[in-house]
Amino acid sequence: MTCEPLIDVKQAAAILNVGATKVKRMAQSGEVPAIQIGNRWKFRPSWLDKWLNSQVPSLGHPCSSQATEVQ
């Protein structure tokens, strides 16, 4: 069991950088991980972080041997 707090739609929207209405639609469709408590959608920040990371294609680690130093 985790002690991480649940956040509301407005807070999730700020994390995802989209509007609250968009977050509600994404939750209803199952696009983002969320739970519905009554008529309200709740999220855990770690769920959103994991989801965001899964949406961004890997660009490689910036410290890899192929990284170019800018001077």
N, C-alpha and C positions, 0 to 999 in steps of 0.2 A: 504494500500500500504506500502511496506517495503522499507527501505533505504539500506538494505543489498546488497553489491555489487555482481555482477555476477563474477565468476571466470572461467578461461579457462581450457582446458583439462589437461595441464601440472600441474596446481595447484590442480586440482581434483585428479590427479594421485598421487600427494604427500600426500594428505589427506587419500586416500584409500590404499596407499602403494602398488600400482601396476603401470604398465607401461601405457604410454599415449595411445598406440594402444588398450590395454585392456579396458581402460576407454571409448574410442570411440565406441568400439563394445558393451559395456554394455549400453551406451546411445542409440545407434541405436536399440538395441533389447528391450529397455524399462526396462532393469533390474535395472538401477539406474535412479533417477529423474533428468531430464535435459531438456533444451529447445534448439532448433536448430535455430540459427539466420544466415540466408544465408547458407553457408556450414560449419559453425563453431558451436560446441557444447558449451553451457554455463551451469553453475551450481551455486547454492547458497550453501555456506558452511553448512548452517542449514539443507538443504535438505539431504546432504551427511551424516551429523551427525545423523540425524533421521534414514536414511536408514541403516547406520552401526549399530546403536543400535537395529534395528529390525532384524539384521542378527545374533546377538550374543545371545545365550540362556541365560536366567536369571540365575545367580548363587546365588542370594540372596544378601541381603545387608550385607556388611562386619561388620556392627555394631550390627547385630542381636544377639539374645541370644544364638544362636548355634555357633557363631564364637569362635574360640579358640585363646587365647592370646599366643604368642610365646615369651619366655623369654631367 
